[in-house]
Amino acid sequence: MKFRTERDGLLEALATAGRAASTRGAGGPGATSLQLALHGNHLVVTGSDPDLVIEVRASVAGDSDGVVLVPSRLLVDIVRSFEPGAVTLTSDEDEVRITSGRAEFTVRIPVGAEISRLSAAEGEGITLPTTLFAEGLRQVVRAALADDTRAPQLTGVLMVATDAGLRLVATDSYRLAFRDLAGVSALAPGSEVLIPARALAEIQRLVGSGSDGAEGKAEPLVFHHGELDAVFDLGEVQLTTRLLRGPFPDYERLLPASYPNSFTTSRDDLASALRRVRLMVRDTKDATTPVRIAFGDGGAELTVLTAETGRAAERVEGAYSGDELVVAFNPTYLLDGIEAIRSDTIILDVIDSTKPATVRGAEEDDYRYLLMPVRVS
């Protein structure tokens, strides 16, 4: 194999596909390798582990066709180290040579390496509203469980077909988030699929939709799934992921019918105050020390108290209706919910110090973030 291309485009393709290459040591040398396949002037870079495959297509100046596997992290670091300009990659049976300017690297091909393949989903794909879908992922994926050793099904996002469109749901059993995407028809009526949050986080990153307000990619996002796998196509990138199995919690029964207490305030004011008081536990042994919120007439008092570092308190002005009470929350989880809100004004609904509270935007009825309080003495 031999081809020549510009560093920046090659680096983007390698880094994107490399995000699927496992760093946990599972799957043998292929799980930490990238496959480069050249046909004419078309290069396909593939990274994979047993549950996720990312393929990136790129145009290059091809000289001779071929397929080669190269250690993922090393190849990305090599190309990133080059100055902007042309990069030439040549391979034979034993090694790969990467050159740019006066720099030359020779990398041995891993012995016995193979790339994981997932089954291709059959049928015609559904085109999703790219930016809207990515915005929904930004709000929901944060609530999924990160560690799959406790309950693997909670590491996924449930996509549910509803009468109004599509609902995205995630929970780690301490918090729950759901977003309704009105008018989006991605699944057959009454059906649902459970997709790993890791894969959906990659879709969100590829689109480029985030809390900074950046515009998403213009490419259409095409989704289709089979019994075992789901596929997302976005421009020159195809992501295939294995679907999760197992019972997802009956989340609707967790939604309180009503709330007797409600606090309305500025999203930015509450988020800023929470970040400040959380500084008291940032470098302590127990970073999950709760923030106590005392709700009362005219506002709420945030307090963090630790024996190790001391005490921080700040009052946030706002409109409160209900009984005076104190509720404690994991500060990171609460901040996640606040940052997911799009509205400038947020509403924090609470029942008491033991039942789920809800964070929602004053002008958005399509998103809810539920959070369990922390029991404190």
VOMIPA-967294 format. One record per residue (C-alpha): residue in one letter; x negated, y, z; residue number from 1. Coordinates in nm, 4 decimals, padded with zeros to 6 digits. Each point is the difference from the previous one (the first is absolute). Example, Ala and Ser with C-alpha at 12.3 -4.5 7.8 and 13.67 -1.06 7.14 Angstrom:
% VOMIPA-967294
{r:a; u:-01.2300; v:-00.4500; w:00.7800; k:1}
{r:s; u:-00.1370; v:00.3440; w:-00.0660; k:2}
% end
This chain:
% VOMIPA-967294
{r:m; u:00.0000; v:00.0000; w:00.0000; k:1}
{r:k; u:-00.1136; v:00.3528; w:-00.0683; k:2}
{r:f; u:00.1795; v:00.3338; w:00.0083; k:3}
{r:r; u:-00.0635; v:00.3692; w:00.0572; k:4}
{r:t; u:00.2297; v:00.2508; w:00.1676; k:5}
{r:e; u:00.0099; v:00.3113; w:00.2182; k:6}
{r:r; u:-00.0730; v:-00.0399; w:00.3687; k:7}
{r:d; u:00.3124; v:00.1733; w:00.1368; k:8}
{r:g; u:00.2503; v:-00.2101; w:-00.1928; k:9}
{r:l; u:-00.1850; v:-00.3227; w:00.0780; k:10}
{r:l; u:-00.0271; v:00.0897; w:00.3675; k:11}
{r:e; u:00.3746; v:00.0654; w:00.0247; k:12}
{r:a; u:00.0810; v:-00.3365; w:-00.1593; k:13}
{r:l; u:-00.2455; v:-00.1893; w:00.2211; k:14}
{r:a; u:00.1099; v:00.1709; w:00.3216; k:15}
{r:t; u:00.3704; v:-00.0517; w:-00.0727; k:16}
{r:a; u:-00.0356; v:-00.3710; w:-00.0791; k:17}
{r:g; u:-00.2459; v:-00.0418; w:00.2877; k:18}
{r:r; u:00.2681; v:00.0915; w:00.2528; k:19}
{r:a; u:00.1501; v:-00.3443; w:-00.0566; k:20}
{r:a; u:-00.3291; v:-00.1808; w:00.0611; k:21}
{r:s; u:00.0150; v:-00.1562; w:00.3463; k:22}
{r:t; u:-00.2508; v:00.1113; w:00.2610; k:23}
{r:r; u:00.1065; v:-00.2673; w:00.2489; k:24}
{r:g; u:-00.2115; v:-00.2765; w:-00.1486; k:25}
{r:a; u:00.2997; v:-00.2136; w:-00.0999; k:26}
{r:g; u:00.0165; v:-00.1531; w:-00.3450; k:27}
{r:g; u:-00.3714; v:-00.0498; w:-00.0697; k:28}
{r:p; u:-00.2300; v:00.2254; w:-00.2030; k:29}
{r:g; u:00.2696; v:00.0756; w:-00.2544; k:30}
{r:a; u:00.2020; v:00.1819; w:00.2651; k:31}
{r:t; u:-00.2736; v:00.2614; w:00.0326; k:32}
{r:s; u:-00.0749; v:00.0225; w:-00.3729; k:33}
{r:l; u:00.1348; v:00.1961; w:-00.2921; k:34}
{r:q; u:00.0622; v:-00.1612; w:-00.3349; k:35}
{r:l; u:-00.0907; v:00.2059; w:-00.3055; k:36}
{r:a; u:00.1502; v:-00.1274; w:-00.3259; k:37}
{r:l; u:-00.0897; v:00.1747; w:-00.3273; k:38}
{r:h; u:00.1755; v:-00.0465; w:-00.3334; k:39}
{r:g; u:-00.0970; v:00.2487; w:-00.2664; k:40}
{r:n; u:00.0237; v:00.3434; w:00.1574; k:41}
{r:h; u:00.2430; v:-00.1128; w:00.2705; k:42}
{r:l; u:-00.1290; v:-00.0725; w:00.3497; k:43}
{r:v; u:00.2151; v:-00.1610; w:00.2701; k:44}
{r:v; u:-00.1287; v:00.0196; w:00.3587; k:45}
{r:t; u:00.1668; v:-00.2402; w:00.2447; k:46}
{r:g; u:-00.0258; v:-00.0152; w:00.3779; k:47}
{r:s; u:00.1892; v:-00.2528; w:00.2085; k:48}
{r:d; u:00.0541; v:-00.1934; w:00.3157; k:49}
{r:p; u:00.2519; v:-00.2847; w:00.0483; k:50}
{r:d; u:00.2890; v:00.2473; w:00.0503; k:51}
{r:l; u:-00.0807; v:00.3000; w:-00.2189; k:52}
{r:v; u:-00.1369; v:00.0532; w:-00.3515; k:53}
{r:i; u:-00.0785; v:00.3393; w:-00.1553; k:54}
{r:e; u:-00.0886; v:00.0241; w:-00.3689; k:55}
{r:v; u:-00.1232; v:00.3241; w:-00.1543; k:56}
{r:r; u:-00.0270; v:00.0524; w:-00.3757; k:57}
{r:a; u:-00.2554; v:00.2445; w:-00.1412; k:58}
{r:s; u:-00.1340; v:00.1000; w:-00.3429; k:59}
{r:v; u:-00.3765; v:-00.0337; w:-00.0477; k:60}
{r:a; u:-00.2506; v:-00.0200; w:-00.2841; k:61}
{r:g; u:-00.0280; v:-00.3787; w:-00.0286; k:62}
{r:d; u:-00.2985; v:-00.1743; w:-00.1545; k:63}
{r:s; u:00.0552; v:-00.3706; w:00.0767; k:64}
{r:d; u:00.2986; v:-00.1728; w:00.1646; k:65}
{r:g; u:-00.0200; v:-00.2041; w:00.3177; k:66}
{r:v; u:00.1158; v:-00.0599; w:00.3558; k:67}
{r:v; u:-00.2099; v:00.0398; w:00.3140; k:68}
{r:l; u:00.0483; v:00.0117; w:00.3783; k:69}
{r:v; u:-00.1949; v:00.2541; w:00.2061; k:70}
{r:p; u:-00.0041; v:00.0652; w:00.3786; k:71}
{r:s; u:00.2674; v:00.2650; w:00.0475; k:72}
{r:r; u:-00.1423; v:00.2326; w:00.2635; k:73}
{r:l; u:-00.3519; v:-00.0090; w:-00.1429; k:74}
{r:l; u:00.1161; v:00.0816; w:-00.3532; k:75}
{r:v; u:00.2179; v:00.2889; w:00.1190; k:76}
{r:d; u:-00.2833; v:00.1424; w:00.2109; k:77}
{r:i; u:-00.2468; v:-00.0278; w:-00.2888; k:78}
{r:v; u:00.2233; v:00.1831; w:-00.2464; k:79}
{r:r; u:00.0926; v:00.2616; w:00.2609; k:80}
{r:s; u:-00.3717; v:00.0703; w:00.0591; k:81}
{r:f; u:-00.0552; v:00.1000; w:-00.3646; k:82}
{r:e; u:00.0128; v:00.3581; w:-00.1180; k:83}
{r:p; u:00.2934; v:00.0805; w:-00.2318; k:84}
{r:g; u:-00.0712; v:-00.1263; w:-00.3490; k:85}
{r:a; u:-00.0219; v:-00.3186; w:-00.2033; k:86}
{r:v; u:-00.0246; v:-00.3442; w:00.1636; k:87}
{r:t; u:-00.0977; v:-00.3177; w:-00.1851; k:88}
{r:l; u:00.0851; v:-00.3457; w:00.1323; k:89}
{r:t; u:-00.1517; v:-00.3164; w:-00.1475; k:90}
{r:s; u:00.0408; v:-00.3577; w:00.1236; k:91}
{r:d; u:-00.1257; v:-00.3493; w:-00.0748; k:92}
{r:e; u:00.0654; v:-00.3304; w:00.1766; k:93}
{r:d; u:-00.1939; v:00.0853; w:00.3160; k:94}
{r:e; u:-00.0044; v:00.3751; w:00.0543; k:95}
{r:v; u:00.1488; v:00.3395; w:-00.0782; k:96}
{r:r; u:-00.2058; v:00.3081; w:-00.0849; k:97}
{r:i; u:00.1462; v:00.3427; w:00.0664; k:98}
{r:t; u:-00.1916; v:00.3041; w:-00.1255; k:99}
{r:s; u:00.0550; v:00.3745; w:-00.0017; k:100}
{r:g; u:-00.2646; v:00.2571; w:-00.0750; k:101}
{r:r; u:-00.3257; v:-00.1257; w:00.1479; k:102}
{r:a; u:00.1706; v:-00.2296; w:00.2519; k:103}
{r:e; u:00.0360; v:-00.3734; w:-00.0609; k:104}
{r:f; u:00.1524; v:-00.2691; w:00.2232; k:105}
{r:t; u:-00.0064; v:-00.3747; w:-00.0557; k:106}
{r:v; u:00.2624; v:-00.1923; w:00.1981; k:107}
{r:r; u:00.0263; v:-00.3788; w:00.0203; k:108}
{r:i; u:00.3373; v:-00.1523; w:-00.0846; k:109}
{r:p; u:00.1590; v:-00.1770; w:00.3022; k:110}
{r:v; u:-00.0132; v:-00.3790; w:-00.0327; k:111}
{r:g; u:00.3392; v:-00.1702; w:-00.0104; k:112}
{r:a; u:00.1986; v:00.3230; w:00.0125; k:113}
{r:e; u:00.3562; v:00.0042; w:-00.1352; k:114}
{r:i; u:00.2741; v:00.2604; w:-00.0077; k:115}
{r:s; u:00.3354; v:-00.0827; w:00.1637; k:116}
{r:r; u:00.3004; v:00.0007; w:-00.2308; k:117}
{r:l; u:00.3632; v:00.0374; w:00.0951; k:118}
{r:s; u:00.2944; v:-00.1159; w:-00.2087; k:119}
{r:a; u:00.1313; v:00.2570; w:-00.2442; k:120}
{r:a; u:00.3508; v:00.1243; w:00.0735; k:121}
{r:e; u:00.2380; v:-00.0790; w:-00.2838; k:122}
{r:g; u:00.2694; v:00.2178; w:-00.1471; k:123}
{r:e; u:00.0267; v:00.3614; w:-00.1040; k:124}
{r:g; u:-00.1288; v:00.2569; w:00.2432; k:125}
{r:i; u:00.1951; v:00.2830; w:00.1626; k:126}
{r:t; u:-00.1391; v:00.3530; w:-00.0296; k:127}
{r:l; u:-00.0024; v:00.1704; w:00.3387; k:128}
{r:p; u:-00.0062; v:00.3784; w:00.0599; k:129}
{r:t; u:-00.3728; v:00.0155; w:00.0699; k:130}
{r:t; u:-00.0336; v:00.3014; w:00.2292; k:131}
{r:l; u:00.3247; v:-00.0690; w:00.1890; k:132}
{r:f; u:-00.0982; v:-00.3618; w:00.0640; k:133}
{r:a; u:-00.3476; v:00.1023; w:00.1210; k:134}
{r:e; u:00.1513; v:00.2596; w:00.2329; k:135}
{r:g; u:00.2225; v:-00.2693; w:00.1479; k:136}
{r:l; u:-00.3037; v:-00.2220; w:00.0510; k:137}
{r:r; u:-00.1835; v:00.2849; w:00.1754; k:138}
{r:q; u:00.2832; v:00.0212; w:00.2509; k:139}
{r:v; u:00.0569; v:-00.3718; w:00.0549; k:140}
{r:v; u:-00.3289; v:-00.1922; w:-00.0382; k:141}
{r:r; u:-00.1401; v:00.1641; w:00.3159; k:142}
{r:a; u:00.2465; v:-00.1990; w:00.2135; k:143}
{r:a; u:-00.1087; v:-00.3439; w:-00.1242; k:144}
{r:l; u:-00.2089; v:-00.2278; w:00.2188; k:145}
{r:a; u:-00.3709; v:00.0154; w:-00.0838; k:146}
{r:d; u:-00.1092; v:-00.3314; w:00.1557; k:147}
{r:d; u:00.1448; v:-00.3100; w:-00.1652; k:148}
{r:t; u:-00.0904; v:-00.2371; w:00.2854; k:149}
{r:r; u:00.3087; v:00.0862; w:00.2082; k:150}
{r:a; u:00.2857; v:-00.0006; w:-00.2504; k:151}
{r:p; u:-00.1054; v:-00.0042; w:-00.3671; k:152}
{r:q; u:00.3429; v:00.1002; w:-00.1269; k:153}
{r:l; u:-00.0293; v:00.3295; w:00.1899; k:154}
{r:t; u:-00.3025; v:00.0959; w:-00.2121; k:155}
{r:g; u:00.2389; v:00.0507; w:-00.2906; k:156}
{r:v; u:00.2483; v:00.2563; w:-00.1228; k:157}
{r:l; u:00.3491; v:-00.1311; w:-00.0673; k:158}
{r:m; u:00.1490; v:00.1254; w:-00.3265; k:159}
{r:v; u:00.3783; v:-00.0355; w:00.0152; k:160}
{r:a; u:00.2561; v:00.0660; w:-00.2717; k:161}
{r:t; u:00.2841; v:00.2089; w:00.1438; k:162}
{r:d; u:00.3211; v:00.1388; w:-00.1456; k:163}
{r:a; u:-00.1677; v:00.3410; w:-00.0281; k:164}
{r:g; u:-00.3372; v:-00.1132; w:-00.1355; k:165}
{r:l; u:-00.3130; v:-00.1377; w:00.1647; k:166}
{r:r; u:-00.0984; v:-00.0051; w:00.3685; k:167}
{r:l; u:-00.3567; v:-00.0398; w:00.1288; k:168}
{r:v; u:-00.0379; v:-00.1340; w:00.3562; k:169}
{r:a; u:-00.3031; v:-00.0720; w:00.2200; k:170}
{r:t; u:-00.0494; v:-00.0785; w:00.3672; k:171}
{r:d; u:-00.2751; v:-00.1194; w:00.2315; k:172}
{r:s; u:00.2546; v:-00.0715; w:00.2791; k:173}
{r:y; u:-00.0930; v:00.3214; w:00.1855; k:174}
{r:r; u:00.1228; v:00.2371; w:-00.2693; k:175}
{r:l; u:00.2109; v:-00.0215; w:-00.3128; k:176}
{r:a; u:00.0231; v:00.2190; w:-00.3097; k:177}
{r:f; u:00.2395; v:-00.0119; w:-00.2912; k:178}
{r:r; u:00.0516; v:00.2159; w:-00.3079; k:179}
{r:d; u:00.2913; v:-00.0085; w:-00.2415; k:180}
{r:l; u:-00.0781; v:00.0712; w:-00.3658; k:181}
{r:a; u:00.3357; v:00.0934; w:-00.1487; k:182}
{r:g; u:00.0682; v:-00.1170; w:-00.3527; k:183}
{r:v; u:-00.3093; v:-00.2208; w:-00.0230; k:184}
{r:s; u:00.0851; v:-00.3454; w:-00.1370; k:185}
{r:a; u:-00.3029; v:-00.2244; w:00.0435; k:186}
{r:l; u:00.1689; v:-00.3220; w:00.1137; k:187}
{r:a; u:00.3073; v:-00.2029; w:-00.0789; k:188}
{r:p; u:00.3043; v:00.1020; w:00.2110; k:189}
{r:g; u:-00.0182; v:-00.1465; w:00.3499; k:190}
{r:s; u:-00.3577; v:-00.1252; w:-00.0374; k:191}
{r:e; u:-00.3191; v:00.0849; w:00.1879; k:192}
{r:v; u:-00.3742; v:-00.0665; w:-00.0153; k:193}
{r:l; u:-00.2693; v:00.0306; w:00.2646; k:194}
{r:i; u:-00.3175; v:00.1562; w:-00.1408; k:195}
{r:p; u:-00.3279; v:00.0309; w:00.1937; k:196}
{r:a; u:-00.0495; v:00.3543; w:00.1276; k:197}
{r:r; u:-00.3640; v:-00.0225; w:-00.1033; k:198}
{r:a; u:00.1005; v:-00.0311; w:-00.3657; k:199}
{r:l; u:00.2508; v:00.2834; w:00.0239; k:200}
{r:a; u:-00.2579; v:00.2231; w:00.1673; k:201}
{r:e; u:-00.2149; v:-00.0534; w:-00.3100; k:202}
{r:i; u:00.2916; v:00.1053; w:-00.2202; k:203}
{r:q; u:00.0427; v:00.3133; w:00.2101; k:204}
{r:r; u:-00.3704; v:00.0773; w:-00.0328; k:205}
{r:l; u:-00.0022; v:-00.0581; w:-00.3759; k:206}
{r:v; u:00.2950; v:00.2298; w:-00.0538; k:207}
{r:g; u:-00.1640; v:00.2657; w:00.2127; k:208}
{r:s; u:00.3124; v:00.1058; w:00.1873; k:209}
{r:g; u:-00.0721; v:00.1032; w:00.3565; k:210}
{r:s; u:00.0696; v:00.2414; w:00.2789; k:211}
{r:d; u:-00.2261; v:00.2581; w:-00.1637; k:212}
{r:g; u:00.2643; v:00.0540; w:-00.2656; k:213}
{r:a; u:-00.2185; v:-00.1149; w:-00.2891; k:214}
{r:e; u:00.1834; v:-00.0871; w:-00.3180; k:215}
{r:g; u:00.0181; v:-00.3679; w:-00.0842; k:216}
{r:k; u:-00.1243; v:-00.1580; w:-00.3213; k:217}
{r:a; u:00.2177; v:00.0525; w:-00.3065; k:218}
{r:e; u:-00.0209; v:-00.3653; w:-00.1054; k:219}
{r:p; u:00.3189; v:-00.2049; w:00.0436; k:220}
{r:l; u:-00.0058; v:-00.2602; w:00.2763; k:221}
{r:v; u:00.1397; v:-00.3318; w:-00.1213; k:222}
{r:f; u:00.1001; v:-00.2671; w:00.2530; k:223}
{r:h; u:00.0971; v:-00.3625; w:-00.0458; k:224}
{r:h; u:-00.0101; v:-00.3056; w:00.2227; k:225}
{r:g; u:00.0417; v:-00.3740; w:-00.0007; k:226}
{r:e; u:00.0534; v:-00.2547; w:00.2752; k:227}
{r:l; u:-00.3536; v:00.0284; w:00.1343; k:228}
{r:d; u:-00.1593; v:00.3217; w:-00.1245; k:229}
{r:a; u:00.0733; v:00.3612; w:-00.0914; k:230}
{r:v; u:-00.1710; v:00.2116; w:-00.2661; k:231}
{r:f; u:-00.0371; v:00.3779; w:-00.0240; k:232}
{r:d; u:-00.1287; v:00.1620; w:-00.3204; k:233}
{r:l; u:-00.1200; v:00.3593; w:00.0173; k:234}
{r:g; u:-00.1798; v:00.1300; w:-00.3063; k:235}
{r:e; u:-00.3236; v:-00.1936; w:-00.0410; k:236}
{r:v; u:00.0371; v:-00.1778; w:00.3350; k:237}
{r:q; u:00.1912; v:-00.3189; w:00.0753; k:238}
{r:l; u:00.0459; v:-00.1153; w:00.3582; k:239}
{r:t; u:00.1278; v:-00.3496; w:00.0792; k:240}
{r:t; u:00.0811; v:-00.1031; w:00.3554; k:241}
{r:r; u:00.1321; v:-00.3121; w:00.1666; k:242}
{r:l; u:00.3415; v:00.0431; w:00.1615; k:243}
{r:l; u:00.0344; v:-00.0577; w:00.3733; k:244}
{r:r; u:00.2225; v:-00.2659; w:00.1507; k:245}
{r:g; u:00.1673; v:-00.0260; w:00.3355; k:246}
{r:p; u:00.2996; v:00.1602; w:00.1729; k:247}
{r:f; u:-00.0007; v:00.3801; w:00.0042; k:248}
{r:p; u:00.1658; v:00.1548; w:00.3090; k:249}
{r:d; u:00.3668; v:00.0931; w:-00.0218; k:250}
{r:y; u:-00.0960; v:00.3655; w:00.0152; k:251}
{r:e; u:00.3520; v:00.1401; w:-00.0379; k:252}
{r:r; u:00.1014; v:-00.1229; w:00.3438; k:253}
{r:l; u:-00.2864; v:00.2031; w:00.1459; k:254}
{r:l; u:00.1497; v:00.3266; w:-00.1227; k:255}
{r:p; u:00.1879; v:00.1736; w:00.2832; k:256}
{r:a; u:00.3536; v:00.1057; w:-00.0864; k:257}
{r:s; u:-00.0470; v:00.3413; w:00.1635; k:258}
{r:y; u:-00.2351; v:00.2053; w:00.2137; k:259}
{r:p; u:00.1069; v:00.2080; w:00.3010; k:260}
{r:n; u:-00.3197; v:00.2095; w:00.0002; k:261}
{r:s; u:-00.1545; v:00.1925; w:-00.2897; k:262}
{r:f; u:-00.3026; v:00.2321; w:-00.0329; k:263}
{r:t; u:-00.0401; v:00.2210; w:-00.3092; k:264}
{r:t; u:-00.3276; v:00.1788; w:-00.0659; k:265}
{r:s; u:-00.2648; v:00.0923; w:-00.2550; k:266}
{r:r; u:-00.1746; v:-00.3039; w:-00.1461; k:267}
{r:d; u:-00.3355; v:00.1777; w:-00.0151; k:268}
{r:d; u:00.0266; v:00.1406; w:00.3548; k:269}
{r:l; u:00.0748; v:-00.3401; w:00.1514; k:270}
{r:a; u:-00.2684; v:-00.1754; w:-00.2055; k:271}
{r:s; u:-00.2642; v:00.2607; w:00.0935; k:272}
{r:a; u:00.0837; v:-00.0177; w:00.3693; k:273}
{r:l; u:-00.0104; v:-00.3796; w:-00.0062; k:274}
{r:r; u:-00.3416; v:-00.0011; w:-00.1686; k:275}
{r:r; u:-00.1344; v:00.2369; w:00.2652; k:276}
{r:v; u:00.1206; v:-00.1869; w:00.3074; k:277}
{r:r; u:-00.1117; v:-00.3272; w:-00.1561; k:278}
{r:l; u:-00.3590; v:00.1252; w:00.0120; k:279}
{r:m; u:-00.0083; v:-00.1047; w:00.3650; k:280}
{r:v; u:00.0069; v:-00.3673; w:-00.0967; k:281}
{r:r; u:-00.1835; v:00.0083; w:-00.3322; k:282}
{r:d; u:-00.3305; v:-00.1274; w:00.1417; k:283}
{r:t; u:00.1297; v:-00.1919; w:00.3009; k:284}
{r:k; u:00.0185; v:-00.3745; w:00.0519; k:285}
{r:d; u:00.3769; v:00.0010; w:-00.0438; k:286}
{r:a; u:00.0901; v:00.2124; w:-00.3016; k:287}
{r:t; u:00.3628; v:-00.1149; w:00.0302; k:288}
{r:t; u:00.0583; v:00.1993; w:00.3198; k:289}
{r:p; u:00.3545; v:00.1316; w:-00.0522; k:290}
{r:v; u:00.1109; v:00.3566; w:-00.0419; k:291}
{r:r; u:00.2833; v:00.0889; w:00.2361; k:292}
{r:i; u:00.2622; v:00.2338; w:-00.1442; k:293}
{r:a; u:00.2272; v:00.1814; w:00.2449; k:294}
{r:f; u:00.3097; v:00.1189; w:-00.1849; k:295}
{r:g; u:00.1937; v:00.2932; w:00.1389; k:296}
{r:d; u:00.1749; v:00.3222; w:-00.0821; k:297}
{r:g; u:-00.1897; v:00.1941; w:-00.2661; k:298}
{r:g; u:-00.2747; v:-00.2470; w:-00.0776; k:299}
{r:a; u:-00.2182; v:-00.2944; w:00.0945; k:300}
{r:e; u:-00.3136; v:-00.0337; w:00.2136; k:301}
{r:l; u:-00.2678; v:-00.2386; w:-00.1320; k:302}
{r:t; u:-00.2386; v:-00.1472; w:00.2576; k:303}
{r:v; u:-00.2903; v:-00.2448; w:-00.0218; k:304}
{r:l; u:-00.1543; v:-00.1091; w:00.3278; k:305}
{r:t; u:-00.2963; v:-00.2334; w:00.0485; k:306}
{r:a; u:-00.2136; v:-00.0860; w:00.3010; k:307}
{r:e; u:-00.3067; v:-00.0034; w:-00.2234; k:308}
{r:t; u:00.0142; v:00.3416; w:-00.1672; k:309}
{r:g; u:00.2713; v:00.2109; w:00.1579; k:310}
{r:r; u:00.3247; v:00.1636; w:-00.1108; k:311}
{r:a; u:00.1318; v:00.1901; w:-00.3022; k:312}
{r:a; u:00.3394; v:00.1666; w:-00.0341; k:313}
{r:e; u:00.1738; v:00.2179; w:-00.2560; k:314}
{r:r; u:00.3532; v:00.1301; w:-00.0401; k:315}
{r:v; u:00.1750; v:-00.0104; w:-00.3363; k:316}
{r:e; u:00.2966; v:00.2294; w:-00.0529; k:317}
{r:g; u:00.3145; v:-00.1386; w:-00.1541; k:318}
{r:a; u:00.3723; v:-00.0630; w:00.0401; k:319}
{r:y; u:00.0932; v:-00.2833; w:00.2342; k:320}
{r:s; u:00.3418; v:-00.1445; w:00.0738; k:321}
{r:g; u:00.0563; v:-00.2693; w:00.2604; k:322}
{r:d; u:-00.1151; v:-00.0958; w:00.3462; k:323}
{r:e; u:-00.3441; v:00.0911; w:00.1293; k:324}
{r:l; u:-00.2264; v:-00.3044; w:-00.0191; k:325}
{r:v; u:-00.3582; v:-00.1136; w:-00.0503; k:326}
{r:v; u:-00.0936; v:-00.2508; w:-00.2726; k:327}
{r:a; u:-00.3499; v:-00.1354; w:-00.0696; k:328}
{r:f; u:-00.1306; v:-00.1022; w:-00.3433; k:329}
{r:n; u:-00.3134; v:-00.1375; w:-00.1578; k:330}
{r:p; u:-00.1403; v:00.3314; w:-00.1311; k:331}
{r:t; u:-00.1420; v:-00.1447; w:-00.3221; k:332}
{r:y; u:00.3250; v:-00.1740; w:-00.0905; k:333}
{r:l; u:00.2013; v:00.3133; w:00.0743; k:334}
{r:l; u:-00.2337; v:00.2155; w:-00.2090; k:335}
{r:d; u:00.0307; v:-00.2489; w:-00.2887; k:336}
{r:g; u:00.3750; v:00.0502; w:00.0011; k:337}
{r:i; u:-00.0236; v:00.3779; w:00.0171; k:338}
{r:e; u:-00.2510; v:00.0160; w:-00.2865; k:339}
{r:a; u:00.2261; v:-00.2158; w:-00.2183; k:340}
{r:i; u:00.2798; v:00.2576; w:00.0109; k:341}
{r:r; u:00.0354; v:00.2304; w:-00.3022; k:342}
{r:s; u:00.2219; v:00.2624; w:00.1639; k:343}
{r:d; u:-00.1484; v:00.2988; w:00.1824; k:344}
{r:t; u:00.2432; v:-00.0631; w:00.2854; k:345}
{r:i; u:00.0187; v:-00.3374; w:00.1722; k:346}
{r:i; u:00.2460; v:-00.1569; w:00.2399; k:347}
{r:l; u:-00.1063; v:-00.2399; w:00.2752; k:348}
{r:d; u:00.3005; v:-00.2005; w:00.1211; k:349}
{r:v; u:-00.0323; v:-00.1855; w:00.3312; k:350}
{r:i; u:00.2251; v:-00.2125; w:00.2169; k:351}
{r:d; u:-00.2137; v:-00.0554; w:00.3088; k:352}
{r:s; u:-00.3509; v:-00.1069; w:00.0983; k:353}
{r:t; u:00.0493; v:-00.3645; w:-00.1054; k:354}
{r:k; u:00.1972; v:00.0004; w:-00.3269; k:355}
{r:p; u:-00.1177; v:00.0796; w:-00.3547; k:356}
{r:a; u:-00.0340; v:00.3650; w:-00.0950; k:357}
{r:t; u:00.0321; v:00.1310; w:-00.3554; k:358}
{r:v; u:-00.2045; v:00.2587; w:-00.1875; k:359}
{r:r; u:00.1744; v:00.1532; w:-00.3022; k:360}
{r:g; u:-00.0098; v:00.3087; w:-00.2156; k:361}
{r:a; u:00.2700; v:00.2624; w:00.0432; k:362}
{r:e; u:00.0553; v:00.0091; w:-00.3770; k:363}
{r:e; u:-00.0606; v:-00.3645; w:-00.0912; k:364}
{r:d; u:00.2531; v:-00.2760; w:00.0568; k:365}
{r:d; u:-00.1922; v:-00.2650; w:-00.1947; k:366}
{r:y; u:-00.2830; v:-00.0638; w:00.2497; k:367}
{r:r; u:-00.0101; v:-00.1225; w:00.3583; k:368}
{r:y; u:-00.2907; v:-00.0868; w:00.2294; k:369}
{r:l; u:00.0888; v:-00.1916; w:00.3177; k:370}
{r:l; u:-00.2435; v:-00.0246; w:00.2884; k:371}
{r:m; u:00.0142; v:-00.1938; w:00.3249; k:372}
{r:p; u:-00.0904; v:00.1998; w:00.3122; k:373}
{r:v; u:-00.2868; v:-00.1066; w:00.2221; k:374}
{r:r; u:00.0919; v:-00.1038; w:00.3533; k:375}
{r:v; u:-00.1842; v:00.2075; w:00.2590; k:376}
{r:s; u:00.0140; v:00.0045; w:00.3773; k:377}
% end
